[in-house]
Amino acid sequence: MRVSVFKGAAALITAIALPLAMTGPAEAKTAEEVFARHLVKQVTGANVKKHLDALQSIATANGGNRAAGTPGYAASRDYVAGKLRRAGYRVTLEPINFVQGWTENNPPTLALTAPGQKTYTPNEDFHTFQPSPAGDVTAQVQGVDLTLPPAPTPSSTSGCEMSDFEGFVEGRIALIQRGTCAFAQKIRNAGAAGASGIIVFNEGQEGRTDAFPLDIGEWRAGVPMVFADFAVGNELAATAGATVRLKVDATLQLGTDHNVIAETRLGDPGNVVMVGAHLDSVPEGPGINDNGSGSAAILETALQMKRFPVRNKVRFAFWAAEELGLLGSDQYVEKLSQAQRDRIRLYLNFDMVASPNYAIKLYDGDNSDNTGSPAGPPGSAEIEKRFEAFYDARELGHVGTDFDGRSDYGPFIAVGIPAGGIFTGAEGIKTAEEAALFGGTAGTAYDPCYHQACDTIGNIDATALDVNSDAIADSTARYAFNLRTIPRREAAAAARVAVQAAS
C-alpha cells in the first residue's frame, strides 16, 4: 500500500508540475497554492451530493434516521470507513460510549442532616439530573463560585472552569449554579475535582428559579446528581457546614458506537491537521444538512487528496454521538495524552454547511465583535482570516459566529487547540442584513427543518454546499502544506501565561 501511495503522489506531482514549469517567474506558485487550487477544482458540489444521496438512502432503509446506536448510524459509519480505506487511508473505528438506556427505580432523596434536619420534596424541590448514576452519599456541601444574590441577568459561571474548583475538598458534594456554559461541562468538572455528589440549582432570575426534569446525556462524573430550584441551592449555600444526604436509585445502561478516524500515510506526525464533522443525526430525521453536509464535504475532500504528498499529517474525523452531547469528540480528546494533543496544530470543524436559508458564518477566532463567547486559543484568529481570504477572493460575503460550545470544536478549544470552520445556521432567525448579503428570507430560520424529519436531501442549498465544499478543500490543502501562521503549542501556552499575568 505504501508503495502505491508514493507512486500516486509522484504521478500527481508530475501532472501538476508540468504546466507550472511553463509559467514565468512572476506567476510562480507555492506548493500550498498549487495543491489548494487543484483540490478546489476536484472537490465539486455534485460529487459531495452523491455522498448525501447515499446517506439519505441509508436513513430511508433504516427507520428514517442515522442516530447514534442505530443501524442507520452503523451503515453511515461503514459507508464512510469503506470509502476511506479504499482510498488508502489508515482508518480506525474508535469506540465511544453513550447512554443507551436510563431508568429511575425510586424517587431521589435530598435531605439536610446537619446542622438541623430538613427533607426536600423530590420532583418538586429537585429532580434527578438524568442520566445520573446510582449512588447514596452523605457529605458536606461546598459551593463552587456561586453568584448570590442573583444578578439581574443570567450571569453565573459557576463550575464552568476547573479553576472554579480550586480549594474544593475531594469527597464533598459540589453545589453548582446554573449559567453561562453547558450543564455537561459543569458536571464533568465537578467529577474531575473529586466530588462525591453534585447538586446543580437554578440561577434565581425571573423564570429561572424552579427545578424541572433535565436530561443532559452526561454520566461520566460517576456520582449521583440532582437539579434543584433556586430556593434549595440558596438555602444550602447560606447554611454554614451544611451536610446532606443525596441518593439516586437508577439503572444506567451504556451503549458503544464508533468515531471514524482516517489519517494520511504521508506527512509529519508531529504536525497534525485535524478536519472533523459529526456523522450522526437526531432520531427524528435523516440529518442530511445536520450533519450529512459537513460529513460529505470532508469525505469528498479526503478522497480527492488521497495522493497528495502532504507535508503535515492530515487526520479526518467523523464523530459519533455529537447529538447526544459532543460525546464522540469529547471522548476522543479526553483519551489523548498531552503530547498527542500538542501534535494537533489545529482543528477545523464543519457542522451544517448547506442550510436552505443559509448565511456563511465563520467561527469568530479573535472575538472581533466583543460579544458572546471569548476568542479561541492562539491560532484561531489566523484560521478565521484564512477562511475570510477564500471568500473575499470570490467576492462573497461572510459573518462571524461565536464558539458557543454547540459543536465538536468545543473539546479541542477547551484544551488549547486552535479551531475554526464554517456554519450556515440552524434554528436561529436570519436577519435582514444577512438576507441582503446572502439572499434568502429574513425573519425565518436558517434551517426550518433543523432536527426534524424533513431534514432530507431536499433540505440542502446546492450553492452553499458547492462553495463551502470548495472552502473546506482550500483550507485543508493549505494547512496540509503550510502551518507557519499557527503558533506552536509551547508558544501559545507562553502567550496565555503572559496574558494572564498582565490581567
C-alpha positions in Angstrom: 0.0 0.0 0.0 2.8 2.4 0.9 4.5 1.9 -2.5 1.3 2.6 -4.4 0.7 5.8 -2.3 4.2 7.1 -3.2 3.7 6.2 -6.9 0.4 8.0 -6.9 1.9 11.1 -5.2 4.7 11.2 -7.7 2.3 11.0 -10.6 0.2 13.8 -9.2 3.3 16.0 -8.7 4.3 15.4 -12.3 0.9 16.2 -13.6 0.7 19.5 -11.7 4.3 20.5 -12.1 4.4 20.2 -15.9 2.0 23.2 -16.6 3.7 25.1 -13.8 7.1 24.8 -15.4 5.7 26.7 -18.4 4.7 29.8 -16.3 7.0 32.8 -15.9 8.8 33.7 -12.7 6.1 36.3 -11.8 3.5 33.6 -12.0 5.3 31.0 -9.9 3.2 29.5 -7.1 4.0 27.8 -3.9 3.2 24.2 -3.3 0.4 25.3 -0.9 -1.2 27.4 -3.6 -0.8 24.8 -6.3 -2.3 22.0 -4.4 -5.1 24.2 -2.9 -6.2 25.2 -6.4 -6.0 21.6 -7.7 -8.1 20.3 -4.8 -10.7 23.0 -5.0 -11.2 22.1 -8.7 -11.6 18.4 -7.8 -14.0 18.8 -4.9 -17.3 19.6 -6.6 -20.7 20.1 -5.1 -22.1 17.4 -7.5 -19.7 14.8 -6.0 -20.4 15.9 -2.5 -24.1 15.5 -3.1 -23.5 11.8 -4.2 -22.4 11.1 -0.6 -25.5 12.9 0.7 -27.7 10.8 -1.6 -26.0 7.7 -0.1 -26.7 8.9 3.5 -30.3 9.6 2.6 -30.7 6.1 1.2 -29.1 4.7 4.4 -31.6 6.7 6.5 -34.5 5.6 4.4 -33.6 2.0 4.7 -33.1 2.2 8.5 -36.2 3.8 10.0 -35.6 7.3 8.7 -32.6 8.3 10.7 -28.9 7.8 11.3 -28.8 8.4 15.1 -26.1 7.0 17.4 -26.8 3.5 18.5 -29.0 2.7 15.5 -28.5 0.6 12.3 -28.6 3.8 10.4 -25.5 5.2 12.1 -23.7 1.8 11.7 -24.4 1.9 8.0 -23.2 5.5 7.7 -20.0 4.6 9.6 -19.4 1.7 7.3 -20.0 3.7 4.2 -17.5 6.4 5.2 -14.9 4.0 6.5 -15.1 1.8 3.4 -14.6 4.8 1.0 -11.6 6.0 3.0 -10.0 2.5 3.3 -10.3 2.0 -0.5 -8.6 5.4 -1.0 -5.6 4.3 1.0 -6.1 6.0 4.4 -5.2 4.5 7.7 -8.7 4.1 9.1 -9.6 3.4 12.8 -13.0 2.8 14.2 -12.6 4.3 17.7 -15.2 3.1 20.2 -17.1 5.6 22.3 -19.8 5.2 24.9 -23.3 6.8 25.1 -26.4 6.4 27.3 -28.5 3.6 25.7 -31.0 3.5 28.5 -31.7 5.0 31.9 -34.5 4.2 34.3 -35.2 5.7 37.7 -36.3 2.9 40.1 -37.4 5.1 43.0 -37.7 8.8 43.7 -34.4 10.5 44.7 -33.5 11.7 48.2 -32.1 15.1 49.2 -32.0 15.9 52.9 -30.1 18.3 55.2 -28.7 16.2 58.0 -26.6 18.9 59.8 -26.9 21.4 61.2 -30.5 20.7 61.8 -32.6 18.4 59.6 -34.8 19.1 56.6 -36.0 16.8 53.8 -36.7 18.3 50.4 -39.6 17.1 48.2 -38.5 15.0 45.2 -39.9 16.0 41.8 -40.9 19.4 43.2 -37.9 21.0 45.0 -35.5 19.0 43.0 -35.3 16.3 40.3 -32.8 13.6 39.4 -30.4 15.0 36.9 -30.8 12.4 34.1 -28.9 10.2 33.4 -27.4 10.2 36.9 -25.6 7.1 38.0 -27.0 5.4 41.1 -25.4 6.4 44.4 -26.1 7.2 48.1 -23.7 9.6 49.8 -23.8 11.8 52.9 -21.2 14.6 52.9 -20.7 18.3 53.5 -21.8 20.6 50.7 -19.3 23.0 49.2 -20.4 25.9 46.9 -18.5 26.4 43.7 -18.1 30.0 42.5 -21.7 31.0 43.3 -23.4 34.3 42.4 -25.6 35.1 45.3 -27.9 37.0 45.4 -28.5 36.5 41.6 -27.6 39.2 39.1 -30.4 40.8 37.0 -29.5 38.6 34.1 -28.2 35.1 33.8 -24.5 35.5 34.7 -23.3 32.7 36.9 -20.2 31.0 35.6 -20.2 28.5 38.5 -18.3 25.3 37.6 -17.5 26.4 34.0 -13.8 26.3 34.6 -11.6 23.8 36.5 -10.2 26.9 38.3 -13.6 27.3 39.9 -12.8 24.2 41.9 -9.5 25.5 43.4 -9.8 24.7 47.1 -12.6 22.1 46.6 -12.3 19.3 49.1 -12.4 15.9 47.5 -15.3 13.8 48.7 -17.6 16.8 49.3 -20.9 17.3 47.4 -20.4 20.1 44.9 -23.1 22.8 44.9 -23.1 24.5 41.5 -25.2 27.2 40.0 -26.8 27.1 36.5 -25.5 29.6 33.9 -23.2 30.5 31.0 -21.8 27.1 30.0 -23.3 23.7 29.3 -24.6 21.6 32.2 -22.3 18.8 31.0 -19.2 20.9 31.4 -20.1 21.8 35.0 -20.8 18.1 35.7 -17.6 16.9 34.2 -15.5 19.5 36.0 -17.1 18.5 39.3 -16.3 14.9 38.7 -12.7 15.7 37.9 -12.4 17.7 41.1 -13.4 14.6 43.2 -17.0 15.5 44.1 -18.9 12.6 45.7 -22.2 14.0 44.5 -23.5 17.0 42.6 -26.3 19.5 43.2 -26.9 22.0 40.4 -29.5 24.6 41.2 -31.3 27.3 39.2 -30.0 30.8 38.9 -32.7 32.9 40.6 -33.7 35.3 38.0 -37.3 35.6 36.9 -38.2 32.4 35.1 -35.1 30.6 36.3 -36.0 29.6 39.9 -37.9 26.4 39.7 -36.5 22.9 39.3 -37.6 20.7 36.4 -36.6 17.4 34.8 -33.5 17.6 32.7 -31.7 15.0 30.6 -28.2 16.1 29.6 -26.9 12.8 28.4 -23.9 13.1 30.6 -23.0 10.5 33.2 -19.2 10.4 33.3 -18.8 12.2 36.6 -19.8 8.8 38.0 -21.6 10.2 41.0 -25.3 10.8 41.9 -26.6 14.2 40.8 -29.7 16.3 41.0 -31.1 19.6 39.7 -32.7 21.8 42.4 -34.7 25.0 42.4 -33.1 28.3 43.5 -34.5 28.2 47.0 -32.9 24.9 47.8 -29.5 25.9 46.5 -29.7 29.3 48.2 -30.5 27.7 51.5 -27.7 25.2 51.3 -25.2 27.9 50.3 -26.3 30.0 53.3 -26.1 27.2 55.8 -22.6 27.0 57.3 -21.2 23.5 57.2 -24.3 22.1 55.6 -24.2 18.3 55.3 -26.7 16.5 53.2 -27.7 13.0 52.1 -28.0 12.6 48.4 -29.4 9.4 47.0 -30.3 8.4 43.4 -31.7 4.9 42.7 -31.4 4.4 38.9 -30.3 1.9 36.3 -27.9 3.2 33.7 -27.2 1.2 30.5 -24.3 2.3 28.2 -24.0 1.6 24.5 -21.0 1.7 22.2 -20.6 3.4 18.9 -17.6 4.4 16.8 -15.8 7.5 15.6 -14.3 7.1 12.1 -10.7 8.4 12.1 -8.7 8.4 8.9 -5.1 9.6 8.6 -2.9 10.3 5.6 0.0 7.9 5.2 2.3 10.8 4.3 3.1 13.9 6.4 4.9 14.9 9.6 3.2 13.1 12.5 4.5 15.9 14.8 2.3 18.4 12.9 -1.3 17.1 12.6 -4.0 19.0 10.8 -7.4 17.7 12.0 -10.6 18.1 10.0 -13.9 17.0 11.5 -17.6 16.7 11.2 -20.2 14.8 13.1 -21.8 11.8 11.3 -24.8 11.1 13.4 -28.3 12.5 13.0 -31.0 13.1 15.6 -33.6 10.2 16.0 -36.3 12.5 14.5 -34.8 12.5 11.0 -32.1 11.6 8.5 -29.9 14.6 9.2 -28.9 15.4 5.7 -28.0 19.0 6.4 -27.2 18.3 10.1 -24.7 17.0 9.5 -24.6 14.9 6.4 -23.5 18.1 4.7 -20.3 18.6 6.7 -19.5 14.9 6.7 -20.0 14.5 2.9 -17.8 17.6 2.2 -14.9 16.4 4.3 -15.3 12.9 2.9 -15.0 14.1 -0.7 -12.1 16.3 0.3 -10.3 13.3 1.8 -11.0 11.2 -1.3 -9.7 13.8 -3.7 -6.5 14.5 -1.8 -5.6 10.8 -1.2 -2.4 11.0 -3.2 -1.3 14.5 -2.1 2.4 14.5 -1.0 1.3 16.4 2.1 4.0 18.0 4.4 1.8 17.7 7.5 -0.2 14.7 8.6 -3.9 15.2 7.9 -6.4 13.5 10.1 -10.1 13.3 9.2 -12.6 12.7 11.9 -16.3 11.6 11.6 -17.7 12.0 15.1 -20.3 9.7 16.7 -23.0 10.9 19.1 -22.5 14.6 18.7 -26.2 15.0 19.0 -26.1 13.4 22.5 -23.6 16.0 23.8 -20.4 16.0 21.7 -19.7 12.6 23.0 -17.5 11.3 20.1 -15.2 14.3 20.0 -15.1 14.8 23.8 -14.1 11.2 24.5 -11.5 11.4 21.7 -9.8 14.4 23.1 -10.1 13.1 26.7 -8.1 10.0 25.8 -5.2 11.9 24.2 -2.1 12.4 26.1 -0.7 15.9 26.4 2.0 15.1 23.9 -0.7 13.8 21.4 -2.7 17.0 21.9 0.3 19.1 21.3 0.9 17.4 18.0 -2.6 18.6 16.8 -1.7 22.0 15.4 -5.3 23.0 14.6 -8.8 21.6 14.3 -11.3 22.6 11.5 -15.0 21.9 12.2 -17.8 21.7 9.6 -21.3 21.3 11.1 -24.2 22.2 8.8 -22.6 23.8 5.7 -25.7 23.8 3.3 -28.6 25.2 5.2 -31.5 26.1 2.9 -31.8 29.7 4.1 -28.1 29.9 4.7 -25.6 32.5 5.9 -21.9 31.9 5.6 -20.8 32.1 9.3 -17.1 31.7 10.2 -16.1 30.9 13.8 -15.0 34.1 15.4 -11.5 33.2 16.4 -10.5 36.6 17.5 -13.8 37.7 19.2 -13.8 40.7 16.9 -17.4 41.6 17.8 -16.5 41.6 21.5 -19.8 39.9 22.4 -20.8 36.4 23.5 -18.1 33.7 23.7 -14.4 34.7 24.0 -11.8 34.3 21.4 -10.5 30.8 20.6 -7.0 29.6 21.6 -4.0 31.3 19.8 -4.1 30.4 16.2 -7.9 30.6 16.0 -7.8 34.2 14.7 -5.5 33.2 11.9 -7.8 30.3 10.9 -10.7 32.7 10.6 -8.5 35.0 8.5 -7.7 32.1 6.2 -11.4 31.4 5.5 -12.1 35.1 5.1 -9.4 35.3 2.4 -11.1 32.5 0.5 -14.5 34.1 0.5 -13.0 37.6 -0.1 -11.2 36.3 -3.2 -14.5 35.2 -4.6 -16.2 38.4 -3.5 -18.6 36.5 -1.3 -19.9 37.8 2.0 -19.4 36.2 5.4 -20.2 37.0 9.0 -18.8 35.8 12.3 -20.3 33.2 14.7 -19.4 32.5 18.3 -17.6 29.5 19.7 -20.8 28.8 21.7 -19.9 25.2 22.5 -22.6 23.6 20.4 -20.4 21.6 18.1 -17.3 19.4 18.1 -14.7 22.2 18.2 -15.6 22.5 21.9 -13.4 19.8 23.4 -10.5 21.0 21.2 -10.6 24.6 22.3 -11.1 23.5 25.9 -7.6 22.0 25.8 -6.0 24.9 24.0 -6.1 23.6 20.4 -6.9 26.4 17.9 -10.0 25.9 15.9 -12.1 27.4 13.1 -14.6 26.4 10.5 -17.9 27.1 8.7 -21.5 27.1 9.9 -24.6 28.1 7.8 -27.1 28.4 10.6 -29.6 26.1 12.4 -32.8 27.2 14.2 -31.7 30.8 14.6 -33.5 33.5 12.6 -31.9 35.1 9.6 -31.5 38.9 9.9 -32.4 41.5 7.3 -28.7 42.3 7.0 -27.9 38.7 6.3 -30.6 38.4 3.7 -29.2 41.4 1.9 -25.7 39.8 2.0 -26.6 36.2 1.2 -30.1 36.2 -0.3 -32.8 34.1 1.2 -35.6 35.2 3.6 -35.2 37.4 6.6 -37.2 36.6 9.7 -37.2 32.9 9.2 -34.9 30.1 10.4 -31.7 29.3 8.5 -32.8 25.7 8.6 -36.6 25.3 9.1 -36.1 21.5 9.2 -33.5 21.6 11.9 -33.7 18.4 14.0 -36.9 17.3 12.1 -37.9 14.5 9.8 -37.9 17.0 6.9 -34.0 17.3 7.1 -33.8 15.3 3.9 -31.9 15.5 0.6 -34.5 18.3 -0.3 -33.3 20.4 2.6 -29.9 21.3 1.0 -29.0 24.5 -0.7 -26.8 23.5 -3.7 -25.0 26.8 -3.9 -24.0 26.8 -0.2 -22.9 23.1 -0.5 -20.7 23.8 -3.5 -19.0 27.0 -2.3 -18.4 25.8 1.2 -17.1 22.5 0.0 -14.5 24.5 -2.0 -13.6 26.5 1.1 -13.1 23.2 3.0 -10.9 21.9 0.3 -8.9 25.1 0.1 -8.2 25.3 3.9 -7.4 21.6 4.2 -4.9 21.7 1.3 -3.2 24.8 2.5 -2.7 23.6 6.1 -1.6 20.3 4.8 1.4 22.1 3.4 1.9 25.2 5.5 1.3 25.9 9.2 3.5 28.9 9.6 0.6 31.1 10.8 -0.3 28.7 13.5 1.7 29.1 16.7 3.2 26.0 18.2 1.6 24.9 21.4 4.6 25.8 23.5 4.5 29.4 22.2 0.7 29.5 22.6 1.0 28.4 26.2 3.6 31.0 26.9 1.3 33.7 25.4 -1.6 32.6 27.6 0.6 32.8 30.7 1.7 36.3 29.7 -1.9 37.5 29.2 -3.0 36.0 32.5 -0.1 37.7 34.3 -0.9 41.1 32.7 -4.7 40.9 33.6 
